[in-house]
Structure formats: structure tokens, C-alpha cells
């Protein structure tokens, strides 16, 4: 029988990337801030957020093609890294949540945490929340030893006419990091009789997904400022006398009005800040057999006690606490912002909060904290064009309101700068741990944070590029080897260390004039080549490194 593959529909999320997508207008690395920084749930952008989006997209396609009423069963096979560490990353839970019509941006994290692992026998699954089909945990199967050519993170979803048809199964736990779960299943040879639709998706990092076989398309939007390298980005900024943040803002204006840009960036920051605060207040033990104790709340208490005793503030220690707080929340499956991945989600919020709390008002008077491009930063009142408060508007504001407005404008600049830089890593190398190791996740995030901090501290574009290069250079070769397949060890501490590295890189760059020997483009290409050369054992499979040398108990 002929298996259907459903056509692309415009109604599905913009984070779906067509395979072999072609931009017939001009090739550009730029990715919108609202795609690179997406609000979702933990613990993984590639293993949780991406699979949830894929399952959600699959059901949307079933409905829009008219096939949904005929579906009597759905199955999902997780390949490669998704199969190897999916249980520890909550992948099957995310798949079930997505099939139910839940989206990572809006779902209650509690609705995802046990969507598959706690599924009761005999309960019907409502596809898209409307069409009930029989479902059991065995309908999500694991094939960790099978790697599809499109990407290490691959999954196939199938819709069947009846619960009595579909792939046969045999119990097997071969190659799967079980992390305390019961035995899982791998598919064995079966028949396609009764198969309605089969779709394969790749979770390519950062919550982005790509559907196999998607026809080449022209990109929906052509950005005004096209660039495909850091060198091109610097050149176009030089030609126009603008900052990297302003270049990103101009590109964002091709997608949405200026006011929506500001509101959207503020929403991203509010979600980041809320995650920091929640993590700082939450104690206890993280999910999983490792029994990892949360530390951010304890560190917060110690630092607050030290400050209450009249001792000086300890910004560097707070920086580490901010990062731990976010990644502990992520490991617990809480609400986080992909930045640019969940495994590296603590670095940018930690560095941004460090600037917000300790540097934004560090003696800079309104009107004299000016970048080389005429933009006011620090405690200065004005932000980028279109969001500047006039003297009259600010006349009645108290100091606290002025400080809040100043900081928010700085955060917008921080995020826009990080977006322009992160786009280069995504386009020219990878932000997927399963594709490039942890250098692709934590290294990219560290470089983005270093560049963002340099920008809000008044650095030139070349100092920003230098800071990003320093940060990435010293993460080259970093492996992704999560113990027990959980985003906990070494991931949580690694974010704290990388946040500190980002601050150091920014400080080094700001003490120079922006000239340096190794370019950011050279480091991005080196990261790409290193990822290709790296054994798959060190790319989010938990088959090498710490994952096989640390006892999971």
C-alpha cells in the first residue's frame, strides 16, 4: 500500500525547518530572537521541546488533511540519541504531550513530566485533544542503535487505521539509558498493512525541528540586513554606523512592529528572570535515580546571610547561583527559555542577571554612558530607536522606575546582540549536542552571553566579536556525556562555569581594541569540524566519558 506523507501547512510552528530549504532571495544566517529564544519546558530543547513540537505538528497535519477521523492508533519510534537518552530527557513524555495537542510555549510543565511514564493502562489518548484512540506506553518505542542519515536526533510517527495493526514489538533494553525506568521496547520487523501516514522528524537543536522530505522552499521573509559570517556582519554595521544589536533589531522589524519587538524581548527576559527566581527559592532533590541535590537555594541563603552581616556583595558567587538556579529548574522539567538550548539555558540568564543586578547602575549617569554608535547604555535612559522615553515622559518618574526602564533597554540590547551571534553558530556549525557535542550548546551560549555583556558595557562591535570568539575558543572539543542520560551531571555545574567564562571573555575584550588574531568565523568553523570528528559516544548518547565512568547510584 502507498504510505501518505502529509503536505506542509503554514499553520504549524515557525520553528519547523524544511529539509534543504533554499532562500532564493539571499542566504542569511539570521534567526529571529523569538525563535532562538523560545519559552518552553525542561529538561532538553532537542529531546523534550523538539519532540513535543514534532508530535504536535504530526497531529495538526492529520487534522488538516482530513485523515484524523480515520486514525485508530499512533506509534512513535525514537532513534539514535533520542532513543539512547530519551527516558532521562523526558522525550516519550514530551511526545505524548504533543500528540495531545499541547505546545511547549504554553503547556503546564506538570502536564508533561509523567505524560508517558505515568500513563495508566487502558486509558485512551485524545489526539489534538479531540480524537480518542487506544494507547499504551509500548506505542513509544526506542531504537538507540539505529541512526538515520538526516540527524542523530530522529523520530518517526505513524498513524494506523486500527489498534490491531502496526509494528510488532519485542522487549529489549539494549543501548537505552533506563535511569530507573522499566524495560523499554524496540521495534521488530512488521507490516505496513493499515498504515495511514508515516512522518519522520529531526530535532536539530534549540527546539527546532525539520520534517524529512519537505520540499525546498523560499524563506518566508527576506531580512533587510543579510549576512552569513561575522565578517559580513561587522562590515554591514561599519557601512551603516550601527551596532550589532541595531542590525538585529532592523531584521526583526521585517517580521513584526517595533513595539512588538520590545514587548516580546521583555517577555523573554521576564521568563528568564522568573526561572532564576524560582530556582533560587527551590530546594530538594532533582528527578532521576542520581538523587542530585538542588544547591541554588542554599547558596542564595548563604550569600544573603553574608550581605546581611555587612560583608560586601559577592557578584561572582551570585553569578554562579543564577546559573545553577536555571539549570536546576530545567532538570526538574520546569519553565525555561531555550537559550539557545535547554542544556545551556542557564548561561545567558545568569550573565544578564549579573549585569542587571551589579553593573547596570555602576556609576554611569544618564546621558554619559554612550556606545561608539551613539546608543545610550548602562543607566542611561534611552534605548534603541522607537523605545526612547522623552524627557517629558520621564519627568514624573521616580528613580526606581527610571532604573527599571534603563535595565530593560539594556536587556533588549543584550538579547539582540546575542541573537545576531547565536545565528552564526546555528547556521555555520551547530547548536545541537547530539550533532556537535557540548561545545555546540554550552560553547555557543557562552559566546552569545559574552557578546551580549560586552554590548551593554559599551563595547564596540569588534570588541563584541572578540568576546564571543574568546568564549567559544575555550569550549572547543567539549563533549556531551550526561551521566544517566539526565541533564544534571555535568550539565548544571557546567553552565555556572561557562557563565563565569563569559564574563571573563567580556572583560578581556573590553580591555582591548577589538583586534585579535583568531576570528570568530575561524572558531565557528573549527567547532563545526571538531563536531564532525567527535565520536558519537560523546554526542549526547551517554555511551562515553563521564556517563560510563560514574556509577549511577
N, C-alpha and C positions, 0 to 999 in steps of 0.2 A: 504494500500500500504506500501511497505517497504521503510523506510527513510534511505537515504545513509549517512554514516559518512566517510569522506574522510581520506585516509591513510596519515600518516606522511611523509613529504618530507624534504630532507636535505637542500633545498634551502631557507627555511624560516629562520627568525632571530634566532640567538642562544639564545635569551632571552626567548624562549618558553621552559617551563619546562614540561616534561612528567609527567602525574599523576602516582604516585607510582614508580617513577624512581628508578632503582636499579643499583648500581655500583658493578659489580661482581669482580672488581679488588681490590678495597679498598674504604671504605667510607671516605670521606673527607669533611670538612666544606668549603674548599677554593672555592671562587668565583673570577673569573678574575676581575682585576681592570677595564677592558674595558666593563664589564657587570654591575658591581656595580656602576661605574661612567659612565653613558651614557648621551650623549649630546641630548637634546630634547627640548620640549616646555612646558610652564606652562599651567594651574596652578597646576596640580597634576600628579604625576607619576602613581598612581594607578587608577585615574579617568580620566586622559587625555592620557598619554603616553601608558599605558597598553591597554585600549580600542582601540586606534588607531592601535596598533600592532596587536591586535586580528582581527579587521576588515580587515586590510591589509593581514594578514595570511589567512583569510577566502577566499578572492578573489584569492590569489595565489593558494590555493588548488582547487578552482573551475576551474581555468585555467589549472592547471597541470593534473587534472583528466579528462579534456575534457568536463566538464559539462557547462562551462561558456556560450557557444553559445546558450544553451537551456534556459538560465535564463531570465525570463520576469519581475521579481520583487524580491527585497530583503527586509527583515524586521529585526528589531533588538529589543529585549526586554531586558531592564536593570533591574536587580533585586537587592534587599537589599540596601546596601549603595550606589551603583551606581544609583539606581532608586531614592533614597531619596535625595541625594545631587548632582546628576549628572548635573543638569542645572547650578548650581553655579560653578561647576568644569569644565564646558565645555565638558562634556562627549559626548552628542549627536553630537556636532561639531567635536569632535575627531573621532567618529565612521564614520561620513560621509567622513571626510578627508581620513581615512584609506581605506574605500570602493573605493575611487577614485584612490587608489594606492600610496598615499602619506605616507611617513615614518617620524617619529618624529626626526630622526637624520638629515634629510636634508630639511624638509618642511619649507617654509616661514611661520613664525608664523601668519602673516596676513591672510594666506590661511585657517587657522584653526578657527580663532576667531569667524567667523559668518557662518561657513560652513553649519550648520544646522539651527541656529536661523535666519539667513538671507536668507534661501533657497527660491527662487521665485516659486510661484505656476506654475505648468506645465512644469517646466524645467526637462530634462532628466538627470539621474545620469550615468556617464560613469564609470562602474566598471573597476578598474585597468587602467583607462584612455583610454579604448578601446571599451568596450561593453556597449552601452547605454540602460538603462531601465527607465521606468516611476518611479518617486519618489516624495514623499511628506513628509512633516515633521512628519505626523502621522505614517509613517512607522517605526519611532523610538518610542517605547512605554515604559512606566515606570511602574514598579511593586515593589514599595518600601516595601510593606508589605510581599512580598514573599522572603524568604531566602533559597537559595539552600544549600544542605549539604556540598558541596565542599569548599566553601569560601563565606564570606559575599559580596565580590565584584564579582558578576556573571553576565554574559550576554549571550544571545542566539541569534545567527544569523541564518536566514533561507533564502534559495533560492527557488523561486517558478517558475512554468512554464509560468505563465501569470500574468499580472497586475490585472486580475479579480478574482484571487484566493488568499487565505491567510486568516489570522485571522481577524475576525470581531472586531470592537472596540466600546468602549463607552467612552464618555468624562468623565474624572474623574481627580481630583487633590488631591485625598486622600493620605496623607502622603508624598507629594512631596514638597520640599522646592523650591518654584517657583522663588524667587529672581527677581520679576518684569516681569517674562515671562508670556505668555498667558497660558490658561489651557492646560494641557497635557492629554495624553490618557493612559488608562490601557487596556490590552487585556481582552477580554471575551472569553468564550468558542467558538471554531470554529472547522474547519475540516482540516485534513491533505491532502485533495484532491489537487493535483497539487504541492505538496511539493517535491522538488528535494533533498535538503540537509539541514540538521539541525546540527549545531555545538554549543556546549556550552563552553565558556571560563571563566576562573577565572583570575582576575587581582590581583596577590598575593602580590603586593607591590614593590616599586622601579622600576616600569616599566616592571617587569617580568610577564609573563602570562603562564597559564597552560591549556591545552585543555582537556576537560572531556573525559574519556575513552581511553586516549592514552595508548598503551601497554607499559609495563615495558621495559626499555632499559638499555644496558650497557652504562655508560657515555662515551662520545666520546674521552675524554683524561684522562689519569691517571697522576696525578701530582707526581713529584718526592718526595716531602715532604708532606705526608698525615697527617692531624691532624683533630680532631673533638672537641677539647676543648682547652682552653687557657693553661691548664696544659700540654697537649701534645705539644702544640706549643712551650712553654718555654723549655720543655725537649729536643725537637729535635734541638732547637737553641743552648742549652747548649752543647749537644753532638758534634755539629759541630763548635762551637765557632763563630756563626754568629748572626747577628741582625735579628729582626723580618722583617725589610724591605728586607734584603738579602734573607730570606726564601721566601718571596712573589715573589721576582724577579726570583729566581730559578724556582718557579712554573710557572711563566709567560713564561719562556723560553721553557716550554713544548708546548706552543701554538704559539709562534712567535719568530723570531730572536731578539737578544739583541738590535740592532739598532731600530727595530720597537717598542720595549717596550719604549725606551726613547722618540721616536717621538710621540707615542701615549699618553704617560703621559704628554708630553709638550702640545699636542693639548688639552687635558682635562684642563690643567691649563690655557692655553690661553683663552678657552671658559669661564672658571670661572672668570678670571680677566676681560674679556670683559664685562661680566654680571655685575660685580661690578662697572666698569666704566660707563656703560650705565645707571645703576640705580642711580649713584651719579649725573648724569647730567640731569636726567628726573624729571620734576615737573608735577603738575596737579593732577587729581583725578582718582582713580582706577575704573575699570569697576564694575558694580553692583549697586544695589539700596542703599547700605550703604553709598556711596559717600565718601569713605575713602580717605583722602588727602595724597599724597606721601610726605615723610619728609626727605628722604636721601639727596636730593639735597640742601635743606635748611640747614641741619646740616653741609654738606660739606662747604657751603658758610660761615657759622659761624666759623668753625674751621680754614678755610683758612684765614679769616679776623683776627682771634686771632693770628695766626702764623705770619701774615704779620706785626702785631703791635709789634712783637718782643717777644711775650709771648711764653713760652715753648710749645713743641708739646704735644698733648694730646692723646697718643696711645689708652687708654681705650675708649675714646669717638669715635675715628676713628673706632675702632673695632665694636662698635655698629652700626655706619653708614654703614660700609661694609655689615653687615648682613642685615640691613634694605634695602639697595640698591638691593641686590639679591632677596629678597623675595617680594619686590615691583615689580620688573621685572617679577617674577614668577606669581604674582597675576594678572599682566597685560597680561599674556599669551605670554611673551617673550621667548627668547632663554636662557635656563638654563641647568645646569648639574645636573642630578639626583644624590644626594649625602647624603645618599643612596636613598632618596625620594625627591620629589619636595617640599613637605610641610616643609621639613627640609633642603632645598637646600642652605640656607644662612650661615650655621654654619661653615662647612669646608672651603669654600672660604674665609670667614671673618677671621678665625683664621690663615689660610695660608697667606693671605694678610697682616695680622698683623705681622706675622713673617717676611715676605718678606720686608716690609717697615721699621720696627722698630727694629728687632732683628738680622737679618741675618748678618749685619756688625757691630755688637755691640762690637767692640774692639777685635775681635778674629783674630789673624794673621794667614795667610796661613801657614798651617803646624802644628799649635798647638791646633787646635780645633778637638780633636780626641775622638771618641766614645770608650767605653771599648772593642769594637770589631775591632779596627784598622781602622775604617772608618772616613774620614775627613768630618766635617760638618761646619755649620756656614759660615764663609767667606773663608774656606779652598778651595783649587782649585779642589781637586779630589772628584769624586763621587763614585758610586758603580762600580765594575769591568766592563770593556768594554766601559766605557764612561769617562775615566780619560784623561784629557788633559796633555800631557807631558810638561816638562819644555821648550823644544824647540818650541812646538806649541804655548805656551803661551808667548814666549819671546817678540813677537811683539804686544801683546795685550795692549790696554790702560786700565786704571783702571776700566772704566765703563764696558768694555767687560768682564773683569775678574769677576767683581761683578755680572753681568748678568749670567755668566756660573755657578758661585757658587750658586746663588739663585736657578737656575733651577735644579741643582743636589739636593739641599735640598728639593725642592718641590717634586721631584720624590720620595725621601725617605719618605716624609710626606704622599704622596698618597699611596705608597706601604704598609706602616705601617698601615694606616687607612683601607686599603683593607683587610689585614690579620685579623684585629679586627672586621670589619664590617661583614665579612664572618661568624664569630661565632654567631652574633646576628641573621643573616638571617637563618642559619642552625638550631640553637638550640632554637630560640624563634620566633621573627617575626620583620619585618621592615614595616609592614602594619598597618596604623592607624585604618582601619576597622576591623582588627583582634586583635590588642593589645593596642589600644588607642595611644595617642600621645607619651607615653613612648617608644613605638616601633619605632617611627620616630625621634622625636627630641632627645630622650634619646640616641638612637643608634648613631645618628650623633654627639652628644656632646662627647660621649665616643671615637668615631673614631678620632675626632679633637683633643681631649686631648692627646690621644696616639701619634698621628702624631706630635704634637707640642713637646711633651716630647722627641721624637726620634730626631728631628732636633736640639734640645737644648742639645744633647749629653747624654740623659738618657739611663740607662741600660734597658734590656728587662723587668726586673721585675718592674722598675720604670714606664715603658710604660704601663704594665698591671695594675699597681696600679692606674695610672692616669685615665685609661679607666674605672676601677671599681668605682673610686670616682665619676666620671661624671655620670655614669649610675645609681649608687645607689641613687643619689639625684634627679632622674627623675622618680623613681618608682611610679606607680599609676597615672601618668599624663594622663588626659583624652583628648580625641579629640572631641571638641564640637564647630565646626566652626559656627559663627553667620551667618545666612542666607545661610548656605551651601557654603560659599565663603572662599577661602584660604587667609583670611585677618585678621580677629579678632577671636582669639588672635594670630594667626599664625605668623604674621610678627614680632611683638614685641618679641614673644617667641623665635624666632631664635636669636635675639640680646642678650637676657638674657642668652640663652644657650651657645652662643659664649663666653660670659664672664665667665660662669661656667667652660667651657673647659679650658680656660687659668688659672683659679684658681686651677683646678684639676691638671694641669701640674705642676704648681709652687709648690703645696703641695707635689706631688710625687717626684719632683726633690730635695726637701729638706729632703727626707727620703732616706732609703737604699733599698727600694723596698719590704721590708717585711711589711705585714699588715694582719689584722685579717680576713676580708671578701674577698674572692677571686672573680675574675671576673666571673668565671664559676657559682659561687653561685648566683651572681647578675643576670646573664643571665637567669638562671633557675627561679629565683624569678620573673623576668619580664614576663616570659612565663606563670607562674601560675597566676600572677596578671591579665594578659590579658584574660585568660580563665574565671576568676572570675568576671571580669568587666562587668557590664550591657551593652547590645548593645546600649543603649541610649548614652553612652559615647565613642562610637567607630565609629566616622565619619558618624553619621546619622542625626546630628543636632536635636535630639529629647530630649536632656537633657543639663544640665549645662548652660553655658553662652548662648547657642543657643536659649534657651527658656526663658531666663531672661533679654535679651537685646532686646529692640524694634528695629525692622529693618526699621528705617526711620530717 
